[in-house]
Protein backbone atom coordinates (compact mmCIF):
# COMPACT_ATOMS: atom_id res chain seq x y z
CA UNK A 1 0.00 0.00 0.00
CA UNK A 2 1.44 3.36 -1.00
CA UNK A 3 1.40 6.29 1.36
CA UNK A 4 1.17 8.87 -1.44
CA UNK A 5 -2.02 10.88 -1.72
CA UNK A 6 -3.71 12.84 -4.49
CA UNK A 7 -4.93 15.32 -1.86
CA UNK A 8 -2.10 17.77 -2.28
CA UNK A 9 1.49 18.05 -3.30
CA UNK A 10 3.79 16.89 -0.54
CA UNK A 11 1.04 15.30 1.54
CA UNK A 12 0.76 11.60 2.34
CA UNK A 13 -1.89 9.46 3.99
CA UNK A 14 -1.34 8.71 7.66
CA UNK A 15 -2.76 5.16 7.75
CA UNK A 16 0.10 3.29 5.99
CA UNK A 17 2.71 5.24 7.96
CA UNK A 18 0.98 4.43 11.27
CA UNK A 19 0.71 0.75 10.31
CA UNK A 20 4.40 0.54 9.39
CA UNK A 21 5.46 2.27 12.62
CA UNK A 22 3.26 -0.09 14.67
CA UNK A 23 4.74 -3.11 12.89
CA UNK A 24 8.27 -1.85 13.56
CA UNK A 25 7.77 -2.15 17.31
CA UNK A 26 9.30 1.28 17.96
CA UNK A 27 7.68 3.08 20.89
CA UNK A 28 6.16 6.51 20.43
CA UNK A 29 8.31 7.71 23.33
CA UNK A 30 11.53 6.68 21.54
CA UNK A 31 10.35 8.19 18.24
CA UNK A 32 9.63 11.51 19.99
CA UNK A 33 13.05 11.35 21.67
CA UNK A 34 14.82 10.74 18.34
CA UNK A 35 12.89 13.57 16.66
CA UNK A 36 13.58 16.01 19.47
CA UNK A 37 9.86 16.53 20.02
CA UNK A 38 9.51 17.51 23.67
CA UNK A 39 7.38 19.34 26.19
CA UNK A 40 8.18 20.91 29.53
CA UNK A 41 6.34 20.29 32.75
CA UNK A 42 7.35 21.54 36.20
CA UNK A 43 10.78 22.46 34.95
CA UNK A 44 11.51 19.06 33.39
CA UNK A 45 11.69 18.11 29.73
CA UNK A 46 9.94 14.99 28.40
CA UNK A 47 9.70 13.41 24.93
CA UNK A 48 6.28 14.33 23.47
CA UNK A 49 4.89 10.89 22.58
CA UNK A 50 1.39 12.38 22.34
CA UNK A 51 2.59 14.54 19.45
CA UNK A 52 3.75 11.40 17.63
CA UNK A 53 0.40 9.72 18.30
CA UNK A 54 -1.51 12.78 17.02
CA UNK A 55 0.54 12.85 13.82
CA UNK A 56 -0.07 9.13 13.29
CA UNK A 57 -3.82 9.59 13.68
CA UNK A 58 -4.01 7.58 16.89
CA UNK A 59 -5.42 10.33 19.10
CA UNK A 60 -7.55 13.29 17.94
CA UNK A 61 -6.48 16.83 17.23
CA UNK A 62 -9.38 19.18 17.98
CA UNK A 63 -11.76 16.24 17.98
CA UNK A 64 -10.62 14.76 14.65
CA UNK A 65 -8.08 12.10 13.74
CA UNK A 66 -5.42 13.24 11.33
CA UNK A 67 -5.81 11.68 7.86
CA UNK A 68 -2.83 13.26 6.05
CA UNK A 69 0.58 14.69 6.93
CA UNK A 70 3.30 16.41 4.96
CA UNK A 71 6.00 14.29 3.37
CA UNK A 72 8.84 15.65 5.53
CA UNK A 73 7.05 14.74 8.77
CA UNK A 74 6.17 11.28 7.46
CA UNK A 75 9.78 10.64 6.41
CA UNK A 76 11.13 11.88 9.76
CA UNK A 77 8.76 9.65 11.74
CA UNK A 78 9.56 6.57 9.64
CA UNK A 79 13.32 7.16 10.00
CA UNK A 80 12.95 7.70 13.76
CA UNK A 81 11.14 4.34 13.92
CA UNK A 82 14.13 2.71 12.22
CA UNK A 83 12.37 2.30 8.87
CA UNK A 84 13.34 3.26 5.33
CA UNK A 85 10.82 5.79 3.95
CA UNK A 86 11.07 4.22 0.48
CA UNK A 87 10.14 0.78 1.83
CA UNK A 88 7.10 2.34 3.54
CA UNK A 89 5.97 3.81 0.22
CA UNK A 90 7.06 7.42 0.48
BELUR-V69834 format. One record per pair of residues at least 24 apart in sequence whose C-alpha atoms are under 7 Angstrom apart, sorted by the first residue. I is the first residue (numbers start at 1). GAP is how many residues later the second one is. D is the distance in whole Angstrom. If there is no record, write none. Layout:
I GAP D
I GAP D
//
This chain:
2 87 5
3 86 5
3 87 6
4 86 6
10 60 6
10 61 5
11 57 6
11 58 5
11 59 4
11 60 5
12 56 5
12 57 6
12 58 6
12 59 6
13 54 6
13 55 4
13 56 6
14 42 6
14 43 7
14 53 5
14 54 5
14 55 6
17 57 7
17 71 7
18 38 5
20 68 7
21 57 7
21 60 6
24 57 7
26 55 5
28 24 6
28 25 7
31 46 7
31 49 5
31 50 6
34 46 6
35 45 7
//
